[in-house]
Amino acid sequence: MAENTKRAVFGFHGVFGVLISIVGLLFIWAVLMSQAVLVQQDAVKHPYDPAPIRDVNNIKMRSVDNKNFAFQEKDK
């Protein structure tokens, strides 16, 4: 069997590879955290408006608009 002579402490499989993976993971974490902060800031500026569904009587079972999306009954 041939002896492994391609050992290196700072090769891609050694410390340098670990540093590349750590920097990559930190970069991905920073991007995701910045996106999360931007989404939270947008939610503060434009909050969810529950006004249309505040009253249960406002929801209609067979309205004209919902008829297009409802299950159609089989014609007899």
C-alpha positions in Angstrom: 0.0 0.0 0.0 1.2 3.5 -0.8 1.8 5.9 2.1 -0.3 9.0 2.3 2.2 11.8 1.7 -0.3 14.6 1.0 -0.9 15.6 4.6 -1.2 19.3 5.3 -2.3 21.1 8.4 -3.5 24.1 6.4 -5.0 22.1 3.5 -8.7 22.2 2.7 -9.2 19.2 4.8 -7.5 20.7 7.8 -7.7 24.0 9.7 -8.2 26.0 6.5 -11.2 23.9 5.6 -12.7 24.4 9.1 -12.2 28.1 8.8 -13.9 28.2 5.4 -16.9 26.3 6.7 -17.1 28.5 9.8 -16.9 31.7 7.8 -19.5 30.3 5.4 -21.9 29.4 8.2 -21.4 32.8 9.8 -22.2 34.5 6.5 -25.4 32.5 6.0 -26.4 33.3 9.6 -25.7 37.0 9.1 -27.8 37.1 5.9 -30.7 35.2 7.5 -30.6 37.4 10.6 -30.6 40.6 8.6 -33.6 39.4 6.6 -35.4 38.5 9.8 -34.8 42.0 11.2 -36.0 43.6 7.9 -39.2 41.5 8.1 -39.8 42.5 11.7 -39.3 46.2 10.9 -41.8 45.9 8.0 -44.3 44.2 10.3 -44.0 47.2 12.7 -44.6 49.7 9.9 -47.5 47.7 8.3 -49.2 45.6 10.9 -51.8 43.0 10.1 -55.3 44.4 10.0 -57.8 41.9 11.4 -60.8 44.3 10.7 -62.4 42.3 8.0 -62.7 39.2 10.2 -63.3 40.8 13.5 -67.1 40.0 13.4 -68.1 36.4 12.8 -71.3 37.6 11.1 -69.1 39.3 8.4 -68.1 35.9 7.1 -70.7 34.6 4.7 -71.0 30.9 3.7 -72.5 31.3 0.3 -71.6 34.8 -0.9 -71.2 35.6 -4.6 -67.5 36.0 -4.3 -67.0 32.7 -2.5 -69.2 30.7 -4.9 -66.4 30.6 -7.5 -64.0 29.0 -4.9 -66.5 26.7 -3.1 -67.2 23.1 -3.9 -69.8 22.8 -6.6 -72.9 20.7 -5.8 -73.7 17.9 -8.3 -76.7 18.7 -10.5 -79.6 16.3 -9.9 
